[in-house]
Amino acid sequence: MTKDLDFTKKPYEQLTKEVITILTSVRENIKDESDLTWVYYKTVDEMRNELDKYITAFEGGNLEYLDEVNIHFAPTAAYQEHSMSNNWTSEYHNLAAKFDEIYEALKNYR
């Protein structure tokens, strides 16, 4: 568990805020000059726009994209590949570990 935090005991609103923070951190690592060679996105704007869609949904309390976001955090999926190609792998691993725990807790709210 990430830094001894028990996400299963946090309220829904706090969990969604945590996801928004994680997605915002991912978005901040997408620079105009990002290497997208190993991701399926054609442009950085496409990747940012999709993250914005997820963030907006979570801000509204909507979990419809929870599983989709989970897929992006899977090994060799978009976020990990972007992190490896753009030198933020350590940060990605910390974000992914935290997301995995929050994902498990949020699944109980659907």
N, C-alpha and C positions, 0 to 999 in steps of 0.2 A: 504494500500500500504506500502511496506517495507521502513521504514525510509524516507517517503516522496519522494521516487524516482519514476519518471514517466518513466517506461520502454517503453511505447508506443512512446516516443519521441527519443529514442536512435536508432542509425543506426544498421543495420543488423550485421555488423562486431562486434560491441560492445556487442550486445545481445549474439552472439555465444561465444564470449570470456567469458561472464558471466556464460553461461552454462558450459563451459569447467572448469571454476574455481569451480563451484558447484560440478561437477562430480569428479574433482580432490580431493575435500574435502571429498566426500563420499569414494573415493578409499583409501585415507589416513587413514580412520577409519576402514578399513578392515585389521585386524592384523592376523598374522599367527595363533594365538590362538583364533580367533573369534569363538563365539558360533553361529553355523548355524542352530540350531534346528528348528527355525520357518521360515526359508527361503527355497526356492526350490533348491538352489544351493547345490551341494554335497561337493564342496571344496572352499576354499578362492581363489585359483587360477582361478577357473571357474568364480567366481564373479568379480575378478579383470580383467580378460581377456575380459569379456563382457563390463565392464566400459571402458577399453582401446579401444575397438572397437567403442564405442560411442564417446569418446574423439577424436579419429583419424578422424571420420566422420565429427564432428563439426569443427575440425581444418581445414579440407578441404572445409568447407562451405556447407557440405552436411546435409540436414535436414531429410533424410529418416528415422532416428531413433527417431525423436522428439516425436511421439506419444508413442512409446515403452518406452522411458525414462519417459514420463509422467505417464505411468501405474506403473512404479516402485516407483514413489513418491506418489501414491495413499494411502489412509489410509489402514493399515494392509497389504500393499504390501512389497516387499523385503527390500527396504531401511529403512522403518520405523521399520519393525520387527527386522532387524539387529541392528538398533540403540537401540531399547529397550533391546535386549538381551546382548548388549555390552556397555551399559552405555554412550551413546552419544546422548540421546534423545533430549536434549535442542538444541544442535547444529543442529541435523536433522530437528527439527521444523523450525528453522531459514532458513536453506537451502531450505526446501520444500516450505516455503512461498515465498521465493525469486524466486525459480524455477517456481512456479505457475504463478507469474506475468510475468516472461520472456516468458514462454510458450504461454501465451495469446498474447503477442506482436509478437512473432515469427510466430505464425499461419498465420499472415497476409502476410508473405513472401513466403508462399508455393503456 
